[in-house]
Amino acid sequence: LFASSFDYITVSDGNAGNNFQLSLGYQFTEPFSAGYEYFYQNFRYQDLGVYYSPQNFDSHSLWGDFYLENKEFQKVSIGGKIGYAPQTTQLVLEGHLRGRYKPTTNLSVDGEISLGQSSQFYSTYRYFSLSLSAYWTFW
């Protein structure tokens, strides 16, 4: 399994930065997969007063996902990751529940609930996230 993403960010104050994520894994059995994730974030200027803009922040994590249901029109998985951020010497933790429902071949409804722990400004914080999206495809 392979996934990667890259974001380039420009800010009106002249700052700029990027996020890079690389995830490698293996499908051990049909419902279970696990792997390694590398995350890197870097900004030209570190601005501690207005917004989070770290310089050379990275983390290394082990992740796992288990499908509770994996059918063509309905998928539900539970998973998480545990990792380490050397710059802040903090643990990275996350647990999530993801689902996809396709009432028709063109309409998909996705949802995710996640909670975890990470670090910013050399401090640990905890988070809770809930997302729901629907999209229609034309082909």
Secondary structure by P-SEA (a helix, b strand, c coil): cccbbbbbbbcccccccbbbbbbbbbbcccccccbbbbbbbbbcccccccbbbbccccccbbbbbbbccccccbbbbbcccccccccccbbbbbccccccccccccbbbbbbbbbbccccccbbbbbbbbbbbbbcccc
